[in-house]
Amino acid sequence: MAEHNKIEMVDQSEIIENKAIPMQILKDATNNFGVENLLGEGGFGSVYRGTLQYGREIAVKKINQSTIAGNNRLLVYQYMPQGTLSKHLFHWGDHSLRPLDWTTRLSIALDVARAVECLHTLALQSQSYIHGDLKPPNILLRDDLRAKASDIGLVTATEEDMESVKTKCRGTPGFMAPEYLDGRVTRKIDVYSFGVILMELITGKKATDHSRAEDDIHITTWFRKMLREDATFLESIDGNIIANQETQRTIYEVAKLA
């Protein structure tokens, strides 16, 4: 764990440890973590927008005290001006945005897949990370709509204990693999969450929706039913996607991966 007031500078595509920024600088940048700077809250803490003295915008995450033992930890992220994938996928009309086309959705999926691969295998030679709460609100978009994973959890797994790490469950319903509910954590929980994100990208529907039939509240059960038949699968594709036959074939291949 990091020492008191020590943070990790995270650029989402890589993890760089041992970068320390004085606490006062972060307080000044975020107006002392003021409510007016609050960007959002997640299972691991709250995120605040900040501006450094030389104008660079950052996002600072204050980790919940209950998440770690004995230390305070902050994470500093690159600020992503287009906000979350959730905003662009489910609330685009509320923000006067255009719905995402399939090419953009596929590009986002590839970016997220690369981020997960980085966490699992490339972040550090001696230690790999597990995200633990992968979902559209934790996927941030640049102005060019390239995606980066954020809100990286505090679950780590080394080569020695990679098979299964016991931890308190802090994921989000609808995105959590069944074994995560029992506190058994491996890299597979991120793979499961990524599959759910693919389903959301294809359908434009949320992971959980209580307006669906009781057996279909979770997108995983509903989507698998729709995937069984070509006709029902085509009905499941987000109506905002302009899909010719070639696009439909590509979507179907991605659906099989989900």
C-alpha positions in Angstrom: 0.0 0.0 0.0 1.1 3.6 -0.6 2.2 5.7 2.3 0.0 8.4 3.7 -0.7 11.2 1.1 1.1 9.2 -1.6 -0.7 8.8 -4.9 -0.2 6.8 -8.1 -0.3 8.7 -11.3 -2.5 6.5 -13.6 -2.7 7.1 -17.4 -5.1 4.2 -17.8 -3.0 2.6 -20.5 -0.2 2.0 -18.1 0.4 2.1 -14.3 3.3 4.2 -13.1 4.0 3.7 -9.4 6.0 5.8 -6.9 4.9 9.2 -8.3 4.2 11.5 -5.3 2.3 14.8 -5.5 2.0 17.0 -2.4 -1.5 16.8 -0.9 -1.8 20.6 -0.8 -1.4 20.7 -4.6 -4.3 18.3 -5.1 -6.4 20.3 -2.6 -5.7 23.5 -4.4 -6.5 21.9 -7.8 -9.8 20.5 -6.6 -10.9 23.4 -4.4 -10.2 21.2 -1.4 -12.3 18.4 -2.9 -15.3 20.7 -3.1 -18.7 19.5 -4.1 -18.7 21.7 -7.1 -15.7 19.7 -8.4 -17.3 16.3 -7.8 -17.5 14.3 -11.1 -19.0 11.1 -9.7 -18.9 8.4 -7.1 -18.1 4.7 -7.5 -17.6 1.6 -5.4 -14.1 2.6 -4.4 -14.5 6.3 -3.8 -15.3 9.7 -5.2 -13.8 11.5 -8.3 -13.1 15.2 -8.4 -12.1 17.4 -11.3 -9.0 19.5 -10.8 -6.8 22.0 -12.6 -3.1 22.2 -11.9 -1.3 25.6 -11.8 0.0 25.2 -15.4 -3.5 24.5 -16.7 -3.5 20.7 -17.0 -6.9 19.2 -16.1 -6.9 16.1 -13.9 -9.3 13.8 -12.2 -8.5 12.9 -8.6 -10.0 9.9 -6.9 -10.3 9.7 -3.1 -10.4 6.1 -2.1 -12.9 5.2 0.5 -11.3 4.5 3.9 -13.1 1.2 4.1 -11.4 0.0 1.0 -7.9 0.0 2.4 -6.4 -0.7 5.7 -4.4 1.9 7.6 -3.5 4.3 4.8 -5.1 7.1 2.7 -4.7 6.8 -1.0 -5.5 9.1 -3.9 -5.3 8.3 -7.6 -4.7 10.9 -10.2 -6.2 10.3 -13.7 -6.0 12.1 -17.0 -9.1 14.2 -17.3 -11.4 12.9 -20.1 -13.5 15.7 -21.5 -16.2 13.6 -23.2 -17.2 11.9 -20.0 -18.3 8.3 -19.6 -19.4 5.7 -22.1 -22.6 5.5 -20.1 -23.4 9.0 -21.0 -22.9 8.4 -24.8 -24.6 5.0 -24.8 -27.6 5.6 -22.7 -28.1 9.3 -22.1 -26.9 10.8 -25.4 -30.2 12.6 -26.0 -30.1 14.3 -22.7 -26.7 15.8 -23.6 -27.5 16.8 -27.2 -25.1 14.1 -28.5 -25.3 11.8 -31.4 -25.8 8.1 -30.8 -22.6 6.1 -31.2 -22.2 4.3 -34.6 -21.0 0.7 -34.8 -17.5 1.6 -35.8 -17.1 3.8 -32.8 -18.6 1.2 -30.5 -16.2 -1.4 -31.8 -13.2 0.9 -31.4 -14.3 1.5 -27.7 -14.6 -2.2 -27.1 -11.1 -2.7 -28.5 -9.7 0.1 -26.3 -11.3 -1.5 -23.2 -10.0 -4.9 -24.1 -6.4 -3.5 -24.4 -6.8 -1.8 -21.1 -7.8 -5.0 -19.4 -5.0 -6.9 -21.1 -2.6 -4.2 -19.7 -3.9 -4.6 -16.2 -3.8 -8.4 -16.3 -0.5 -9.0 -18.0 1.5 -5.9 -18.9 1.2 -3.4 -16.0 4.1 -4.7 -14.0 6.4 -7.6 -14.5 6.0 -8.9 -11.0 2.4 -8.0 -10.3 -0.9 -7.9 -12.2 -4.0 -5.9 -11.4 -7.7 -6.8 -11.5 -10.1 -4.0 -12.2 -13.0 -5.4 -10.2 -15.7 -2.9 -11.3 -15.6 -2.7 -15.1 -18.7 -1.0 -16.5 -19.7 1.9 -18.8 -19.6 4.6 -16.1 -15.9 3.6 -15.5 -15.0 3.9 -19.2 -14.0 7.4 -20.1 -13.8 9.0 -23.6 -11.4 11.5 -25.1 -12.6 14.1 -27.6 -11.9 11.7 -30.4 -14.0 9.1 -28.5 -11.1 6.8 -27.8 -11.7 5.0 -24.5 -9.7 4.4 -21.4 -10.7 2.4 -18.3 -10.9 4.3 -15.0 -11.8 3.6 -11.4 -9.3 0.8 -11.2 -10.0 -1.1 -8.0 -7.5 -2.0 -5.3 -7.6 -5.8 -5.9 -4.2 -7.0 -6.9 -2.9 -10.5 -7.7 0.7 -11.6 -7.9 2.1 -14.6 -9.7 2.0 -16.5 -6.4 -1.8 -16.0 -5.7 -3.2 -15.4 -9.2 -5.4 -18.5 -9.1 -7.9 -16.9 -6.7 -7.8 -13.9 -4.5 -10.3 -13.5 -1.6 -11.7 -10.1 -1.3 -14.7 -8.1 -0.2 -17.1 -7.8 -3.1 -17.2 -4.2 -4.4 -18.5 -4.7 -8.0 -21.7 -3.5 -9.5 -24.8 -5.8 -9.9 -25.3 -6.9 -13.4 -21.5 -6.8 -14.2 -20.3 -9.2 -11.4 -19.4 -12.7 -12.3 -21.1 -15.3 -10.1 -17.9 -16.2 -8.3 -17.3 -12.6 -7.4 -20.4 -12.7 -5.2 -18.6 -15.3 -3.1 -15.5 -13.2 -2.8 -13.5 -15.3 -5.2 -11.6 -13.0 -7.5 -9.5 -13.9 -10.6 -8.9 -12.2 -13.9 -12.0 -13.9 -15.2 -14.2 -11.4 -13.3 -13.0 -8.6 -15.6 -13.6 -10.8 -18.7 -17.1 -11.4 -17.5 -17.7 -7.7 -17.1 -16.3 -7.0 -20.5 -18.7 -9.5 -22.0 -21.6 -7.6 -20.4 -20.2 -4.3 -21.8 -20.2 -5.9 -25.3 -23.8 -6.8 -24.9 -24.6 -3.2 -23.9 -22.7 -1.8 -26.9 -24.6 -4.1 -29.2 -28.1 -3.6 -27.8 -28.0 -0.1 -26.3 -29.7 -1.7 -23.2 -28.4 -1.6 -19.6 -27.0 -4.5 -17.8 -30.0 -4.6 -15.5 -33.5 -3.5 -16.5 -36.5 -4.2 -14.2 -38.9 -3.3 -17.0 -38.0 -6.6 -18.7 -39.6 -9.8 -17.7 -38.4 -11.2 -14.4 -36.2 -13.9 -16.0 -34.7 -11.3 -18.3 -33.9 -8.5 -15.9 -30.2 -9.2 -16.3 -29.0 -8.6 -19.9 -26.9 -11.8 -19.9 -30.0 -14.1 -19.8 -32.0 -11.9 -22.2 -29.2 -11.5 -24.7 -28.4 -15.2 -24.8 -32.1 -15.9 -25.6 -32.0 -13.4 -28.4 -28.8 -14.8 -29.8 -30.3 -18.2 -30.4 -32.3 -17.1 -33.5 -31.2 -14.8 -36.3 -34.5 -13.0 -36.3 -34.5 -12.3 -32.6 -30.8 -11.4 -32.6 -31.4 -8.7 -35.3 -34.2 -7.3 -33.1 -31.8 -7.0 -30.2 -29.4 -4.7 -32.1 -29.6 -1.1 -31.0 -32.0 0.7 -33.4 -29.6 3.7 -33.4 -27.0 1.5 -35.2 -27.3 1.8 -39.0 -26.5 -1.8 -39.8 -26.1 -3.2 -43.4 -25.4 -6.9 -43.9 -21.7 -6.5 -43.4 -22.2 -4.6 -40.2 -24.7 -7.2 -39.0 -22.2 -10.0 -39.6 -19.5 -8.1 -37.6 -22.0 -7.5 -34.8 -22.9 -11.1 -34.7 -19.2 -12.2 -34.4 -18.8 -9.8 -31.5 -22.0 -11.1 -29.9 -20.6 -14.6 -29.9 -17.6 -13.4 -28.0 -19.8 -11.8 -25.4 
